Amino acid sequence: MGSPIRLETTLTGDMYLSILSDHLHSFMPIVHSDGLGQFQQDNATPHASRVATKWLQEHSSDFRLFHWLPKSPEMNIIEDIRDALLHAVEKRSPPPRTPMDLLTALQDSWCEKTPGCL
């Protein structure tokens, strides 16, 4: 699992492309040196943007892209991950009191999760 990435604004196709090239491209060969890694994303507008789609096609030899069926939210595990993180943060004592405390608690909770747990 990679590190969570905090966005200060709404995600755009260009920002997503930057995340893919800066984080995903270097992360996948480390975790899946056999080239059999599979990247999962949903059909959110930035994910399906022309620039992101083109980049993913150009790097298709580095990892496989899990293709979503249109309008398939039941396949999206992000809600389950969010719930697990929020539950972990809610159990913290003392609870986070500021946005920075919340960010730290979320990052710590993420790092405490094992890939099998998620």
N, CA, C and O of each residue as an XYZ file, in Angstrom:
472
protein
N       0.854     -1.175      0.000
C       0.000      0.000      0.000
C       0.892      1.227      0.000
O       1.894      1.285      0.714
N       0.526      2.180     -0.787
C       1.269      3.428     -0.829
C       0.776      4.382      0.237
O      -0.186      4.102      0.952
N       1.445      5.502      0.328
C       1.051      6.520      1.288
C      -0.173      7.269      0.779
O      -0.322      7.469     -0.426
N      -1.046      7.682      1.689
C      -2.166      8.512      1.252
C      -1.643      9.869      0.773
O      -0.623     10.359      1.259
N      -2.335     10.449     -0.156
C      -1.929     11.745     -0.710
C      -2.998     12.755     -0.378
O      -4.166     12.558     -0.713
N      -2.620     13.822      0.269
C      -3.567     14.874      0.654
C      -3.682     15.881     -0.480
O      -2.681     16.397     -0.978
N      -4.908     16.149     -0.874
C      -5.163     17.162     -1.892
C      -5.773     18.380     -1.234
O      -6.689     18.266     -0.419
N      -5.270     19.531     -1.586
C      -5.758     20.776     -1.009
C      -6.905     21.370     -1.814
O      -7.484     22.382     -1.418
N      -7.234     20.753     -2.930
C      -8.235     21.307     -3.832
C      -8.936     20.175     -4.567
O      -8.643     19.002     -4.335
N      -9.839     20.517     -5.433
C     -10.547     19.523     -6.228
C      -9.598     18.868     -7.220
O      -8.775     19.541     -7.841
N      -9.714     17.567     -7.365
C      -8.848     16.820     -8.263
C      -9.246     17.075     -9.715
O     -10.421     16.990    -10.074
N      -8.256     17.387    -10.538
C      -8.463     17.559    -11.980
C      -7.699     16.467    -12.716
O      -6.894     15.754    -12.116
N      -7.950     16.336    -14.002
C      -7.230     15.357    -14.805
C      -5.731     15.599    -14.784
O      -4.951     14.653    -14.682
N      -5.318     16.867    -14.880
C      -3.889     17.186    -14.858
C      -3.254     16.867    -13.510
O      -2.126     16.379    -13.451
N      -3.979     17.144    -12.426
C      -3.450     16.812    -11.094
C      -3.336     15.299    -10.932
O      -2.362     14.794    -10.373
N      -4.341     14.587    -11.425
C      -4.325     13.134    -11.339
C      -3.161     12.564    -12.145
O      -2.501     11.623    -11.704
N      -2.914     13.120    -13.299
C      -1.771     12.699    -14.112
C      -0.476     12.892    -13.337
O       0.406     12.034    -13.383
N      -0.353     13.992    -12.638
C       0.833     14.250    -11.828
C       0.984     13.202    -10.720
O       2.091     12.738    -10.448
N      -0.127     12.833    -10.087
C      -0.087     11.811     -9.038
C       0.331     10.469     -9.631
O       1.155      9.757     -9.058
N      -0.243     10.135    -10.776
C       0.116      8.869    -11.430
C       1.613      8.822    -11.736
O       2.291      7.846    -11.414
N       2.114      9.880    -12.355
C       3.522      9.854    -12.771
C       4.476      9.981    -11.590
O       5.544      9.371    -11.596
N       4.108     10.764    -10.575
C       4.999     10.976     -9.431
C       4.961      9.847     -8.410
O       5.971      9.565     -7.765
N       3.816      9.199     -8.256
C       3.665      8.219     -7.175
C       3.442      6.792     -7.677
O       4.157      5.870     -7.285
N       2.465      6.622     -8.529
C       2.129      5.267     -8.970
C       3.255      4.632     -9.774
O       3.602      3.471     -9.557
N       3.815      5.384    -10.690
C       4.827      4.817    -11.586
C       6.040      4.301    -10.817
O       6.608      3.271    -11.182
N       6.441      4.996     -9.768
C       7.599      4.531     -8.985
C       7.210      3.473     -7.954
O       8.053      2.676     -7.541
N       5.955      3.455     -7.538
C       5.498      2.541     -6.503
C       5.258      1.124     -7.028
O       5.640      0.149     -6.381
N       4.640      1.012     -8.175
C       4.256     -0.307     -8.692
C       5.440     -1.257     -8.911
O       5.330     -2.427     -8.547
N       6.574     -0.813     -9.490
C       7.690     -1.748     -9.673
C       8.301     -2.232     -8.355
O       8.870     -3.322     -8.295
N       8.185     -1.434     -7.320
C       8.715     -1.838     -6.020
C       7.847     -2.943     -5.432
O       8.360     -3.939     -4.921
N       6.552     -2.766     -5.507
C       5.620     -3.708     -4.914
C       5.391     -4.922     -5.808
O       5.187     -6.034     -5.320
N       5.427     -4.697     -7.128
C       5.157     -5.775     -8.083
C       6.303     -5.855     -9.093
O       6.142     -5.494    -10.259
N       7.446     -6.326     -8.637
C       8.620     -6.384     -9.509
C       8.425     -7.345    -10.682
O       9.160     -7.284    -11.668
N       7.440     -8.227    -10.573
C       7.171     -9.170    -11.657
C       6.342     -8.545    -12.782
O       6.071     -9.194    -13.792
N       5.942     -7.283    -12.602
C       5.150     -6.605    -13.625
C       3.693     -7.014    -13.648
O       2.951     -6.636    -14.554
N       3.278     -7.792    -12.648
C       1.901     -8.277    -12.623
C       0.990     -7.467    -11.706
O      -0.128     -7.889    -11.410
N       1.459     -6.316    -11.259
C       0.638     -5.470    -10.406
C      -0.601     -4.990    -11.133
O      -0.597     -4.800    -12.350
N      -1.649     -4.800    -10.372
C      -2.898     -4.330    -10.963
C      -3.313     -3.050    -10.250
O      -3.426     -3.014     -9.025
N      -3.536     -2.010    -11.028
C      -3.927     -0.715    -10.484
C      -5.434     -0.573    -10.590
O      -6.033     -0.834    -11.633
N      -6.031     -0.150     -9.478
C      -7.485     -0.025     -9.436
C      -7.858      1.430     -9.208
O      -7.351      2.076     -8.291
N      -8.730      1.929    -10.031
C      -9.303      3.257     -9.868
C     -10.757      3.156    -10.290
O     -11.180      2.145    -10.851
N     -11.517      4.202    -10.021
C     -12.908      4.160    -10.460
C     -13.070      5.039    -11.695
O     -12.085      5.489    -12.279
N     -14.282      5.274    -12.077
C     -14.543      6.064    -13.272
C     -14.794      7.533    -12.954
O     -15.520      8.208    -13.683
N     -14.207      8.028    -11.885
C     -14.345      9.449    -11.576
C     -13.824     10.261    -12.760
O     -12.931      9.815    -13.480
N     -14.374     11.429    -12.954
C     -14.033     12.251    -14.114
C     -12.528     12.451    -14.278
O     -12.022     12.269    -15.385
N     -11.785     12.820    -13.222
C     -10.327     12.984    -13.412
C      -9.632     11.682    -13.805
O      -8.660     11.698    -14.561
N     -10.128     10.557    -13.294
C      -9.518      9.259    -13.606
C      -9.736      8.875    -15.065
O      -8.901      8.211    -15.679
N     -10.852      9.298    -15.600
C     -11.193      8.958    -16.982
C     -10.831     10.073    -17.964
O     -11.221     10.026    -19.130
N     -10.088     11.071    -17.495
C      -9.716     12.184    -18.371
C      -8.820     11.691    -19.504
O      -8.180     10.645    -19.396
N      -8.784     12.446    -20.570
C      -7.966     12.049    -21.721
C      -6.491     11.933    -21.353
O      -5.819     10.991    -21.771
N      -5.982     12.896    -20.564
C      -4.551     12.861    -20.234
C      -4.221     11.657    -19.361
O      -3.186     11.019    -19.552
N      -5.091     11.340    -18.405
C      -4.837     10.189    -17.535
C      -4.970      8.878    -18.314
O      -4.152      7.972    -18.157
N      -5.998      8.784    -19.148
C      -6.200      7.577    -19.949
C      -5.022      7.343    -20.880
O      -4.556      6.213    -21.028
N      -4.545      8.400    -21.502
C      -3.394      8.279    -22.408
C      -2.159      7.815    -21.634
O      -1.440      6.927    -22.092
N      -1.910      8.406    -20.471
C      -0.745      8.032    -19.667
C      -0.837      6.559    -19.259
O       0.150      5.828    -19.348
N      -2.007      6.127    -18.817
C      -2.179      4.735    -18.403
C      -1.971      3.781    -19.580
O      -1.402      2.703    -19.407
N      -2.422      4.164    -20.758
C      -2.202      3.325    -21.943
C      -0.716      3.256    -22.283
O      -0.210      2.193    -22.641
N      -0.022      4.377    -22.174
C       1.413      4.413    -22.474
C       2.221      3.573    -21.494
O       3.302      3.097    -21.840
N       1.722      3.384    -20.291
C       2.441      2.627    -19.256
C       1.799      1.266    -18.990
O       2.012      0.672    -17.932
N       1.032      0.785    -19.928
C       0.322     -0.479    -19.724
C       1.261     -1.678    -19.596
O       0.848     -2.728    -19.105
N       2.501     -1.542    -20.022
C       3.450     -2.651    -19.865
C       4.025     -2.705    -18.442
O       4.624     -3.708    -18.055
N       3.844     -1.630    -17.666
C       4.385     -1.578    -16.306
C       3.465     -2.235    -15.280
O       3.936     -2.749    -14.266
N       2.167     -2.221    -15.534
C       1.176     -2.798    -14.639
C      -0.148     -2.892    -15.383
O      -0.355     -2.245    -16.410
N      -1.027     -3.704    -14.844
C      -2.346     -3.852    -15.458
C      -3.324     -2.881    -14.806
O      -3.217     -2.588    -13.615
N      -4.252     -2.398    -15.570
C      -5.291     -1.510    -15.067
C      -6.572     -2.306    -14.923
O      -7.042     -2.929    -15.875
N      -7.130     -2.280    -13.729
C      -8.408     -2.938    -13.494
C      -9.487     -2.064    -14.111
O      -9.651     -0.908    -13.719
N     -10.217     -2.600    -15.063
C     -11.253     -1.825    -15.748
C     -12.585     -1.959    -15.024
O     -13.054     -3.064    -14.750
N     -13.178     -0.824    -14.724
C     -14.472     -0.772    -14.064
C     -15.579     -0.739    -15.103
O     -15.427     -0.167    -16.182
N     -16.672     -1.352    -14.764
C     -17.865     -1.173    -15.563
C     -18.437      0.206    -15.239
O     -18.391      0.628    -14.084
N     -18.966      0.909    -16.219
C     -19.562      2.215    -15.919
C     -20.662      2.084    -14.870
O     -21.430      1.123    -14.865
N     -20.716      3.066    -13.991
C     -21.760      3.127    -12.955
C     -21.765      1.885    -12.068
O     -22.825      1.308    -11.824
N     -20.601      1.466    -11.585
C     -20.504      0.272    -10.740
C     -19.967      0.602     -9.351
O     -18.910      0.099     -8.971
N     -20.666      1.430     -8.589
C     -20.142      1.801     -7.273
C     -20.035      0.636     -6.307
O     -19.243      0.693     -5.366
N     -20.822     -0.432     -6.516
C     -20.759     -1.562     -5.596
C     -19.416     -2.271     -5.653
O     -19.082     -3.035     -4.747
N     -18.640     -2.029     -6.703
C     -17.318     -2.635     -6.830
C     -16.230     -1.761     -6.200
O     -15.087     -2.198     -6.067
N     -16.571     -0.555     -5.820
C     -15.596      0.390     -5.313
C     -15.356      0.142     -3.826
O     -16.274      0.263     -3.015
N     -14.125     -0.205     -3.473
C     -13.799     -0.508     -2.074
C     -13.467      0.737     -1.263
O     -13.232      0.640     -0.058
N     -13.443      1.901     -1.899
C     -13.011      3.109     -1.189
C     -13.931      3.436     -0.012
O     -13.459      3.942      1.006
N     -15.227      3.159     -0.128
C     -16.142      3.414      0.984
C     -15.784      2.550      2.182
O     -15.823      3.021      3.319
N     -15.437      1.293      1.943
C     -15.039      0.400      3.031
C     -13.738      0.864      3.679
O     -13.591      0.805      4.900
N     -12.809      1.320      2.868
C     -11.535      1.817      3.393
C     -11.774      3.076      4.214
O     -11.227      3.227      5.307
N     -12.594      3.978      3.682
C     -12.903      5.214      4.421
C     -13.543      4.881      5.758
O     -13.172      5.455      6.782
N     -14.505      3.955      5.763
C     -15.160      3.578      7.016
C     -14.173      2.985      8.012
O     -14.245      3.286      9.203
N     -13.248      2.143      7.541
C     -12.248      1.548      8.432
C     -11.339      2.621      9.032
O     -11.007      2.565     10.216
N     -10.941      3.592      8.217
C     -10.090      4.670      8.722
C     -10.838      5.548      9.718
O     -10.304      5.890     10.773
N     -12.073      5.911      9.384
C     -12.851      6.749     10.297
C     -13.110      6.033     11.618
O     -13.066      6.654     12.680
N     -13.377      4.741     11.558
C     -13.590      3.967     12.781
C     -12.319      3.968     13.641
O     -12.385      4.120     14.860
N     -11.172      3.799     12.995
C      -9.897      3.818     13.736
C      -9.651      5.186     14.365
O      -9.172      5.275     15.495
N      -9.976      6.247     13.637
C      -9.774      7.606     14.162
C     -10.730      7.867     15.329
O     -10.348      8.491     16.318
N     -11.958      7.395     15.213
C     -12.949      7.599     16.286
C     -12.526      6.925     17.587
O     -12.901      7.383     18.666
N     -11.752      5.848     17.504
C     -11.315      5.126     18.697
C     -10.120      5.799     19.375
O      -9.744      5.415     20.482
N      -9.525      6.791     18.728
C      -8.337      7.431     19.294
C      -8.689      8.266     20.519
O      -9.750      8.886     20.600
N      -7.756      8.256     21.471
C      -7.937      9.071     22.660
C      -6.635      9.811     22.924
O      -5.592      9.182     23.102
N      -6.681     11.105     22.951
C      -7.832     11.980     22.728
C      -8.177     12.053     21.245
O      -7.335     11.786     20.388
N      -9.422     12.414     20.952
C      -9.824     12.525     19.545
C      -9.139     13.722     18.883
O      -8.753     14.668     19.569
N      -8.986     13.689     17.564
C      -8.388     14.839     16.879
C      -9.262     16.081     17.067
O     -10.489     16.007     17.010
N      -8.611     17.212     17.290
C      -9.357     18.445     17.557
C      -9.199     19.491     16.453
O     -10.011     20.410     16.345
N      -8.169     19.354     15.645
C      -7.923     20.317     14.576
C      -7.826     19.561     13.250
O      -7.645     18.344     13.245
N      -7.945     20.269     12.136
C      -7.762     19.595     10.842
C      -6.402     18.901     10.724
O      -6.314     17.819     10.144
N      -5.351     19.505     11.262
C      -4.025     18.883     11.206
C      -3.976     17.630     12.081
O      -3.353     16.637     11.707
N      -4.637     17.674     13.253
C      -4.734     16.480     14.103
C      -5.459     15.359     13.367
O      -5.059     14.197     13.443
N      -6.532     15.715     12.652
C      -7.288     14.718     11.896
C      -6.435     14.110     10.791
O      -6.446     12.895     10.589
N      -5.700     14.951     10.079
C      -4.825     14.446      9.016
C      -3.787     13.484      9.588
O      -3.555     12.411      9.030
N      -3.172     13.863     10.686
C      -2.177     13.003     11.324
C      -2.799     11.686     11.776
O      -2.208     10.622     11.589
N      -3.988     11.755     12.371
C      -4.665     10.537     12.831
C      -5.016      9.633     11.647
O      -4.873      8.414     11.738
N      -5.471     10.219     10.543
C      -5.794      9.426      9.357
C      -4.544      8.764      8.782
O      -4.566      7.587      8.423
N      -3.455      9.530      8.699
C      -2.214      8.969      8.172
C      -1.690      7.860      9.075
O      -1.248      6.818      8.591
N      -1.740      8.081     10.383
C      -1.284      7.051     11.324
C      -2.149      5.797     11.214
O      -1.640      4.676     11.216
N      -3.459      6.003     11.120
C      -4.373      4.863     11.004
C      -4.126      4.095      9.715
O      -4.188      2.865      9.696
N      -3.847      4.817      8.643
C      -3.553      4.172      7.368
C      -2.307      3.296      7.487
O      -2.292      2.154      7.026
N      -1.272      3.841      8.106
C      -0.006      3.110      8.241
C      -0.156      1.892      9.143
O       0.603      0.932      9.008
N      -1.108      1.910     10.052
C      -1.332      0.785     10.953
C      -2.109     -0.341     10.288
O      -2.105     -1.468     10.784
N      -2.769     -0.060      9.183
C      -3.554     -1.085      8.485
C      -2.628     -1.973      7.661
O      -1.653     -1.504      7.073
N      -2.948     -3.252      7.630
C      -2.196     -4.168      6.787
C      -2.928     -4.301      5.455
O      -4.144     -4.117      5.405
N      -2.217     -4.616      4.380
C      -2.903     -4.774      3.083
C      -4.042     -5.793      3.142
O      -5.073     -5.603      2.496
N      -3.868     -6.872      3.910
C      -4.919     -7.865      4.028
C      -6.153     -7.347      4.728
O      -7.270     -7.785      4.452
N      -5.943     -6.408      5.643
C      -7.066     -5.828      6.373
C      -7.982     -5.056      5.443
O      -9.205     -5.104      5.575
N      -7.376     -4.342      4.498
C      -8.175     -3.524      3.589
C      -8.647     -4.341      2.415
O      -9.337     -3.821      1.538
